[in-house]
Amino acid sequence: MKKEVEILCRLGGTKRTALRKLSALEPVGTKRTVDTYYFDPKRPALRPKKGRLTECFRLRRQGDGCRLAYKVDHFRRGEWMYSDEHETAVAEADVMEAIVCRLGLKPLVVVDMVKHLFRSPEYEVAVEEVRSLGLFIEVESRRAVTEGEVAAERRRIRAFLSGLGLAVGEEMNSGKPELLLAQKPGKG
């Protein structure tokens, strides 16, 4: 399990400008990612509460690969701070999807995006084109962060993001699944 510490913002300006400015970082590549988030009708922890997910179960399809994740979000005074992320590779996405559905979990929301990935020694940076939502930038720490270091790491990420010279909106206090849920009446 790792602590996922990241900052997500809407990206202003154009994708082309952002990619040009990020070219100073190590390019990792471009990947289409389809994340299916599931809810469990029998477990309150895996259902949205007032439009927010506090725990989530996700099946990620990316290229020929597939990953399964269970995340538990941690908040401080209503602000998302980090997630405990339990993630593993899965050999066959279709088989895993069938297993998940046979266990009674139901698809909640699908996040379909193209990620343009870059890396610095400390951070992974993604320019994300998210279907039905638009353009985002996400900066995630590559460090192993303890719970006591989360606030300081978030400050370092903000400073790094500010130094990139990109036009960014306010920091999002929710993830892409919550933003998509907000577009669906009766899902929160």
Number of C-alpha atoms within 10 A of each C-alpha: 11 15 23 21 22 22 23 23 21 19 21 15 12 11 17 9 12 19 18 9 13 21 11 12 17 14 16 13 11 14 14 16 19 19 21 20 21 21 22 18 12 10 9 11 15 21 21 18 12 10 18 18 22 17 19 21 24 21 24 22 20 15 10 8 13 20 18 19 15 18 21 18 17 16 12 9 6 8 11 18 20 23 20 17 17 15 16 12 13 16 12 13 18 12 11 16 16 10 12 16 14 10 10 13 19 15 17 20 19 19 18 20 21 18 21 20 21 21 20 13 10 14 19 19 25 23 25 26 19 19 13 12 16 11 20 21 26 22 24 20 21 16 14 10 16 10 11 8 10 17 14 11 18 19 12 14 21 16 11 14 20 12 9 13 11 18 16 17 13 9 13 16 15 16 14 17 19 19 16 19 19 15 12 12 7 8 16 15
